[in-house]
Amino acid sequence: MIPLLDGEVIALDMPGHGISSSTEYSWKGFWTTIMDPMKFRTWSDTTLVLHSFTASLLPEILSSGVRPRKIVLLEGILHSDDALMSNNLILMDEDQFSRWLDRFRSVSKMALKSQLVSRHTKSDIGEWSDAFNVVQGDAFYFMAINLQKRLGTNEIFDAIRSLSIPLLYIRGENSRLSFAGRAFLQQNNVKIIEISNSAHFPMIDNPKELSHLIME
């Protein structure tokens, strides 16, 4: 998506993902990976895009005192009814999780394709799905636990109510936003926009439309 966006773009690998060497899976550690590259940049000129799990960083944004120009919650998980993978992972013991992880990685291409709407080349699917094989198993497991703990509190609700920052929730029209998740957003007056021909990964299925919304 970077060529479609104006200005400087910083695309970060979260702890345990991609080429990140960080194993700080706490919410504080997660937020630090975002804050560190931004030390000498102006937050008021910055649009912060949080995809999926990372949307639950809103309490850290509030407590840090930084105020981006806009926050885009892209297919953000803000309600426990939408945390389907985490709901399953936290019920597994160590051996069960190890077996699940091996199976998940063995079908990584199918796992990605199940979340896509548009047609893509085999080479692209292969390249993108490799991310599932690179991510550390501990990152999957501990982040799932942290997410479930957070969604069981009012922290996100309180952060949304207290942040004086424009919030935009973007979802793919074919994604699985739960009734409870949608109600939570509406209750907090968070604007929801749907992107056509996409599901959980609009940045893959419909990057052009998504880039326009981010830059607005």
Secondary structure, 3 states (H helix, E strand, C coil): CHHHCCCCCCCCCCCCCCCCCCCCCCHHHHHHHHHHHHCCCCHHHCEEEEEHHHHHHHHHHHHHCCCCCEEEEECCCCCHHHCHHHHHHCCCCHHHHHHHHHHHHHCHHHHHHCCCCCCCCHHHHHHHHHHHHHCCHHHHHHHHHHHHHHHCCCHHHHHHHHCCCCEEEEEECCCCCCHHHHHHHHHCCCEEEEECCCCCCHHHHCHHHHHHHHHC
